[in-house]
Amino acid sequence: MAKSVNRSASSGRFVSRATVARWPGKTTTERVGSGTSNSRAVTRSATSGQFVTTATGRRNPGGTITQKV
């Protein structure tokens, strides 16, 4: 069963729900565990959750996150 975890977009470290509430534009919530294939790397905007290009992720590392889906 998949569960949700929160990460800092700038460091990639796990953060608490309180941190997400304080800085929603600098964190992301993702699903992990069984039920997720986690085989392909994608880049997302931490603010909107929208997929962005790899080049955008390189230009804005503090506001994007790379994850496996």
Stockholm file with secondary structure:
# STOCKHOLM 1.0

chainA/1-69         MAKSVNRSASSGRFVSRATVARWPGKTTTERVGSGTSNSRAVTRSATSGQFVTTATGRRNPGGTITQKV
#=GR chainA/1-69 SS CEEEEEEETTTCCBCCHHHHHHCGGGEEEEEEETTCCCCSEEEEETTTCCEECHHHHHHCTTSEEEEEC
#=GC SS_cons        CEEEEEEETTTCCBCCHHHHHHCGGGEEEEEEETTCCCCSEEEEETTTCCEECHHHHHHCTTSEEEEEC
//
